[in-house]
């Protein structure tokens, strides 16, 4: 299962996936879970992300209830 998960992280991210992560970050900001500086940095990283793994790192410390 770990090999499959690792392979999933290497798949190229789509624009829709990037937008979904930005929406999650917006919700986290609205709940006070991120500062504006953290939000800005993560949004920039989301739009620059090439893989799903890069996107996953941006929300790994946020609760799943944001989605």
BELRA-V188905 format. One record per residue. N is the residue number from 1. OMEGA is omega in degrees with one decimal (* if undefined). NEAR is the number of other ideal C-beta (glycine too) atoms within 12 Angstrom. Layout:
N|OMEGA|NEAR + N|OMEGA|NEAR
//
This chain:
1|179.9|7 + 2|178.9|8 + 3|179.8|9 + 4|178.6|10 + 5|179.0|13 + 6|179.1|14 + 7|179.0|13 + 8|-178.6|18 + 9|-178.2|21 + 10|178.7|17 + 11|179.5|19 + 12|179.9|16 + 13|176.9|28 + 14|175.8|15 + 15|179.6|14 + 16|177.9|12 + 17|176.5|26 + 18|179.4|28 + 19|178.9|18 + 20|177.8|23 + 21|178.7|36 + 22|177.3|30 + 23|176.8|23 + 24|178.8|32 + 25|177.6|34 + 26|177.6|24 + 27|178.9|22 + 28|176.9|29 + 29|-179.1|23 + 30|178.8|15 + 31|-179.9|15 + 32|-179.8|12 + 33|177.6|21 + 34|170.9|25 + 35|178.4|13 + 36|178.5|16 + 37|178.1|11 + 38|179.3|20 + 39|-179.1|28 + 40|-179.9|17 + 41|-179.3|17 + 42|177.4|32 + 43|177.9|27 + 44|179.6|17 + 45|179.1|24 + 46|-179.0|31 + 47|177.4|21 + 48|-175.7|17 + 49|178.2|29 + 50|-176.1|18 + 51|175.8|23 + 52|178.5|26 + 53|177.3|22 + 54|178.3|24 + 55|-178.3|35 + 56|-179.9|25 + 57|-175.9|18 + 58|-177.9|34 + 59|-174.6|35 + 60|-179.3|17 + 61|-180.0|16 + 62|-179.0|27 + 63|-179.9|13 + 64|-178.8|11 + 65|178.5|11 + 66|-178.8|23 + 67|*|14
//
